[in-house]
Amino acid sequence: MRQPGARDRRAQKEWGFDGFIESDYTAVAELRACPPQMPDEGPCGHGVAADGPAAAAAALNAGTDSEMVSENIRSYGKQLVAQGRISQSRIDDAVRRILRIKFRAGLFEHPYVDVDQAEAAQLQPDAVKAARDAAGRSMVLLKNEGGTLPMSKTKKTAVIGPLGNDGHAMLGPWWGQGKDEDAVTVFQGIKEQNPNTTFTEACTMAHTEPPNNTPADECGSDAGFGAAEAAAAGADQVVLALGESREMSGEANARSEIDLPGRQEELIRRVKAAANGKPVAVVLFNGRPLTLEGAVDDSPAILEAWFPGIQAGNAVADVVFGDVNPGGKLPVSFPRRVGQVPIYYNHEPTGRPCDVTQKYVSRHRDIKSCDPQFEFGFGLSYSKFETSNLRLSRQSVSRNGSVRAMVDVKNVSGPTGDEVVQLYINDPVASLSQPVRRLRGFERVTLEPGEQRTITFTLDKSDYGFHDNRGRFIVEPGRIDVYAGTSSKAELKQSFQVTG
């Protein structure tokens, strides 16, 4: 058995960690093997412990300090100490770690929270403004063909789609203290800024967990599509509110297909046709990357809104009408099709990189591209930005030295807006194969029309070093390539040499 004192010192020395370790929900109970019949004894399955006492001992001795929900440590701890299966010092170590955090959190000075006051504070003007600002800043403009967005606040607007007047969905799968009745819907937010606005649901999304593990009928009927087409034909501009219900995302909600659920892509096509050339923008609400190949082809504009919270509708309206210039970037790659998954920007290189003109390479035969639909770090704006003049403060650096990377960014045209300048590196030759790109810095800047700014990043051994197969951090001599731009496809490039 590892001595807890040594464990404590090692964790603090190597990781700077002096908190406590808590299991996930019933994870300690799940260490147990499931006997042929266990009707009332709760979760089990991993099979590394025969029973509750064994599960508690395994968890504690592996470093778990607190057990969430299941109660094996509490139920059997005294017994295990008496049997010598857990040391008293291990118990003391766990208690010390938990109490340390409680003291830091002030729980002994202020043990009780006024829940009503805390909930009310979330709807105070400053909190509401913060929620609205954060939601608007997080949205990502994925497509904006022909300047479809922003739209006019005076033209007749049709909000169409199953999520267009749904406050429940706006809160997402982890809503904390959010309440459906406090959430501003897309229709409400847009109508507040443009009274000449109508709403048509077109199809429905379920608000309950599907029974018997069968999929819910999410926009599976086109019975309301005729009304949606009529609304689009009668409006000057259309906002389609589509995506996932909040019950489809989050924990225990994996999907084998990650396209728009049900017949939503068909709805896009039919509404676009009925609009007959008038502006149509799709606003997406979802908790995961979606395969949008068909939707991208049929949608003049796409705004990724995620699940924006209680101020969802107001924040969407701010972006749709141009009061907020979108500046968010994707924190994950969106595949073209589900067969590309897993797909991520910082993958390791292969001996046969993708080339759509070649056969015996790493490519999908039925996709005429090597790229995701939208890459990590991607996001458009109502402004046009340019990055240029990447330069380095030095051409070589010692293992313990540092180098500054500087790049210029300019708002070339359009309104005041935000751009996120991103810096990536690649170590092309190393003892362990390194990712093709590694994000090492980013900065979001607000620029007036015509304004230019220089962004500076500092790279040191924590950036160009890596951990070997024994977990040791090493810095090897050699060339490091530096890339700067506005997504993981950044093309500006410079290089420096790490010397021995």
C-alpha positions, 0 to 999 in steps of 0.5 A, a space after each residue: 500500500 502506498 503511504 499517503 504522506 508520500 502520495 500527498 507530497 508527490 501530488 503537491 510537488 509534481 502537480 501543485 495540487 492540494 485539493 481532494 479527489 472525489 469519485 463520479 456519481 456511484 463510481 465507487 459502487 460500480 467497481 463491484 462485480 455484478 452477481 447473477 442476481 442483484 435486485 436491490 444493491 445498486 450500480 455495479 459492473 467493472 468487476 475489480 471488487 467483489 463487494 462493497 467493502 472491497 470497492 471502498 478499500 480499492 477506491 480509498 487506497 487508489 487516492 479517492 478521498 470522497 465518494 459521490 452518492 454511493 456510501 461504501 466508504 462511509 458504510 464500511 470504513 470503520 470495518 476496513 480500518 479495523 481489518 487493516 485493509 485501510 490505514 488510519 493515516 489514509 483516512 486522516 489524509 482524506 479528511 485533511 484534504 476535504 477540510 482544507 477545501 471547506 476552510 478555504 471556501 469559508 463554509 465554517 464561517 458561513 455555513 448556510 446560504 439564503 437560497 431564495 436570495 441567491 436565486 433572485 440575484 440571478 435575475 438582477 439587472 447586472 446578472 441579466 446583462 452579463 448573461 446576455 453579453 456572454 451569450 452573444 459573445 459565444 455565438 459563432 457565425 458559420 456562414 453568411 452568404 451575400 451578407 444575409 446577416 445582419 437583418 433589418 429591424 423594420 422588415 417583416 420577420 418570420 421566426 420558424 422552427 421547433 425551437 423558435 419559441 421554446 424557453 425550456 430548450 434554451 437552458 440546455 442540459 445543465 441548467 443549474 438554477 435556470 427556470 423555463 419561465 425566465 428564459 427569453 425565447 428567440 421569438 420573444 427576443 426578435 419581436 422585442 426588437 422588431 414588432 413586425 415578427 411572426 412565429 410558426 413552429 413547423 414541427 415539434 421537439 419532445 421535452 421529456 426523456 424518451 420512454 423505454 430507451 426508444 428515440 423521441 419523435 423530433 421534428 418527424 412530421 411535416 404536417 406543419 411545413 405548409 404553414 411554415 412555407 406560407 409564413 416564409 412567403 409572406 415575410 421579408 426575412 426568415 429566421 429558422 430556429 433549429 437543432 437539438 432539444 436540451 434532452 438530446 444533449 449532455 450526459 447519457 445522450 450520445 447519438 449514433 447520427 449527429 445531423 439535424 434531428 428529424 426532418 429539419 434539413 427538409 424544412 430548411 429546403 422548403 422554407 428557402 424555396 418559399 422565401 424565393 430569394 429573401 434572406 434566410 438565416 438558420 440559428 442552431 441550438 445544440 450541445 455538440 458538433 453536428 454534421 451539417 453538410 446538407 444544411 450548409 448547402 441549403 442555408 444562406 446563413 448559419 449562426 451557431 448559438 449553442 444553448 445560450 441560457 435565460 437571455 437566449 432570445 435577446 442575445 440571438 436578436 442582438 446578433 441577428 440585427 447587428 447590435 452585436 458583431 459575432 466574434 466567437 470561434 469554434 472550440 471543436 471541429 465540425 465533421 462533414 459526415 459522422 464517418 469522419 469522427 473522431 476528427 480534431 485539429 491536433 491529430 498526429 501526422 500520418 505517413 500517408 497524409 490525405 490527398 483527394 487526388 490519390 488512392 493509397 492515403 488517409 482519406 474518405 473515398 466518398 468525401 471530396 475534401 480532407 478537411 472538416 466542415 468547419 475547423 477548430 477555431 473557425 468563426 466569421 464576423 460582419 467585419 473583414 479582418 486580415 492577419 499579417 506580418 508574423 515575425 519572431 523576436 529571435 531565430 534560435 532559443 536555448 532549452 530554457 529560453 523564450 521567443 516572442 511571436 508578433 502578428 498584426 491584425 486589422 479590421 479591413 472593412 465593416 463595423 467595429 468587431 472582434 477577432 480572435 488571433 490564434 498561435 499554433 506550433 508544430 515540432 516536425 521532428 521529435 523522438 515522439 510524433 507530435 501533433 500537426 498543430 498545437 494551439 499555444 495562444 489566442 487573444 480576442 481583440 476589438 477593432 474599430 473600422 480600419 484599426 490595426 493592432 499588433 498581438 504578441 505571444 511568448 513561447 517557452 519550453 512549456 510550449 515546445 517541450 513535451 512529455 515522453 513515454 515515461 511521463 518526463 517533460 523533455 525539451 529536444 533541440 530542433 526546428 519549431 514551426 510557428 503558425 498564426 491566423 484566425 483558425 487552426 488552418 492558420 497559414 502565416 508561418 515562421 520558424 525558430 531553432 531550439 538549441 542544445 
